[in-house]
Amino acid sequence: MIEKRIMSGMRPTGKLHLGHLVGVTDNWLKFQEENECFFEIADWHAMTDRSDYSAIKRNIFELTKDWLALGIDPNKSTIFIQSFVPEHAVLYTIFSMMTSVSRLQRSPVYKDRIAGESTIKNPTIGLLGYPILQAADIALYKGTHVPVGKDQAPHIELTREVIRRFNGLYKEIFPEPQTILTENPRLIGIDGRKMSKSYGNFISPGDSIETLEGKTREMITDPNKVRKNDPGNPEICNVYSIHAIYNPNRSIVYNECVSGERGCVDCKAHLAKVLGDYFKSFREKREFYDNHHETVREVLFDGSNKARRIAISTLDEVRDAIGIGTL
């Protein structure tokens, strides 16, 4: 029986931003030191809310380079592409046969996508079935723990329901995965909304110093701190929320804001420098992978081949348990 296997992934929709780091990948870096980890580039998931797939292949490489530059180590973790493992689609089909439409329609993520800020007017079956494919992703590798952002937690609960139903109907093949949430709160973007690529309000670890200076200047701070010497409230300030994560001298920032010694303009400029220094190593490593495309390709092929071997074995167990797809 598997004691602990970490399974997580991201859609290849562009480069990473700080919201991804504090929400997911910071946990990945910790887990890969002591656990067996599978990190999926979920390209099929990226197809569920768009009709133009032309950027997905490029984004797969961009995302992989970001992961490697952050420190996700292919010698410790399996990095693979979802579509390179067709067994995901087979298990998705099986799981979909035991999940009702009404249950999927109650998913808060689905409801948000069809009625939220970025409404999808003609949702596809793929969008509705997104959490079932996610359940297949996790179950195929018998994932026991899934680090995700808070908005994805309901999907893991649905995964547990599907696995529980399968194990009860056929054979106890899959462990019920546990959700692991980040210790840090969701980061707010430059404009005050949640940090998101779709809003264009994000800060990336690969941003240049000049870009960081421009982005931090636009950030919303404590609305009650009008003048430089006004005492501020760091607890409601988006600029401080990022200082609190990345600035080793965060307590100085906090105290000077509260006392009115530090103005918002200076605080934003300081944040740009903090982030520039913090992610200097990332930018250097990212540049290396930009210039070594074949190395990235090998990581993806090797990881996908390893993942598929495990997926084939799991699916053989599933077929034997159900009695379908085998003679």
C-alpha positions, 0 to 999 in steps of 0.5 A: 500500500502506498504510504504517501504519493503527492499528485498535483498539476497546472494548466499550461495557460502561460508563465507562473505568477506569484499566486501560483507560487504561494498557492501551489508550487511552494508546497511542491518544493517542500514535498519533493524532498520527502515524498514521491511526487507527480506533477502534471501539465494538464493540457487537456484541462486547458482545452475546457474553457477555450476554443483556440489551442494554438498557444498550448504547446508553447505554454507547455514549455514555458510552464516547464521551464518555470517549474525547473527554474523554481527548483522542481527537480526531475530527479526527485519528481515526475514531471509529465504531460497529461495528453501523453498518457491516454489512460487519463481519458479512459479512466475519465470515461469510466468515472463519468459513468458513475457521476451524475450531471446534477452533482457536477452542476453543483460544483462551485468552480463550474457555477463560477465559470458560467456566471462569474466575472469571466462568464463562459456563455456556451459551456462544453461537456468538457468544462462540466466534466473537468472535475471528473478528469481531475479525479482520473488524474489523481486516481491513475497514480493512486495519489494520496495527497493533493496540494491545491489552491483553495478554489480547487478544494471542492474538486478534491472532495468530488474526487473522494466521492468518485473513488469511494463509489468505485471502490465500493462497487468494484474493488478497493484500488484507489486511496481517497486523497487528502487535500493540502492547502497552502499556509498563505492566503490567496494573493490579490492582483495589482488591481485589487482582484484575485491575481490572475493571468486572465485579468492581466493583474499579476506579478511573475517571478521572471519579471525584470526590475523595470517591469516590477517597478512599473507593476508595483507602482500601480498596486492598490494600498490602504485607502485611508493612508492618503498622505505619506505621514498618515498611519497605515494598516498593513493588514488591508494593504496588498503591497504589505501582503507580498512583503509579508511573504518575500521580505525578510525585514517585513516587521520593519515595513509593518512598523514603519507603515503603522507609525507613518514613517513609510509612505506608500510610494516608497513601500512600493519601490521597496517591494520591487527591489525585494522581489527583484532580489528574491527571484534573481536566481530564478531569472538566471536559471530561467535564462539557462532553460530558455537556451537549452530547449532540448533539455526541457524536452527530455525532461518532459519525455522521460517524465511522461514515459514514467507516468504512462508505465504507472498509468497502464498498470493502474488501468489494468487493475481497473479493467480486471475489477470491472470486467470490461476491456479484458477477455 
